[in-house]
């Protein structure tokens, strides 16, 4: 299993977009809300310079992808 990288919110958004997620709206609290066709859940990604690894792991789990797949999307 790949190690979780230290990335920003913008980098995470770009990676999730490669997996088919799209930006639905921007919340007032500087969070980006993302959706994907066929999925009931949404992803709420803060626009921070550094995302906490626990938050990133939870976002990956909510997107139903593995850490290895996510690391592949970052490239």
N, C-alpha and C positions, 0 to 999 in steps of 0.2 A: 504494500500500500504506500502511495506517495505521501510525503509530508506536506502539510498545508503551508502554502506560502504566505508571506505577509504582503497584503495588497490593499489598494485603496477601494473606496466604494465605486469609483468610476471604472476601475479595472474589472471589478466583479460584475457590474452592469454589462460591460462589453462581452464578457465571457458568457453570461446568461443569455444575451441576445443571440449569440452563436448557436445556442441550444434551442432556439425557437421562442424564447420569452420576449415580450415587447413591453415598452413603457406605456402603462395605462394613464398614469397621472403623477403629478408631483405634489406631495403633501406639504402643508405649511411648515412642518417641522424639519424641512430639508431632507425628506425621505423620498425615494423613488419607489412607486408601487408598480410591480411588474405582474403581467398575466401571461398565460400560455393557453392556446386553444386546446380544449379537451380536459383541462385541469380545473378543479374547483378552487384550489388554494391560490393565494397570491404571495408574492415575495415583497417584503418591505426592506429596502436597502438604504441605509443612511449614507449621505455624501461625506463621509469622513476621509481623512488622509490615510488612516490606517484602520482596518476592520479588525476587531478582536477575533481571535481564532475560534472561540466558542460560538460567536455569532455566525461566522463564515461556515462552520460545520453545520449549524442549524439550517442555514439557507440552502446549503447543498442537499441536506436531508429532505427539506421541504420541496425541493425541485425534483426529487426522486432520481438523482444521479449519484455516482460514486465520486470519491475524492480523486481517483485516478482520471475519471472522465473530465472532471472540472479542471484539473491541472492541464489536461490536453487541450481544453478550450481556451486556456490562457495563452497558448502559443499561436 
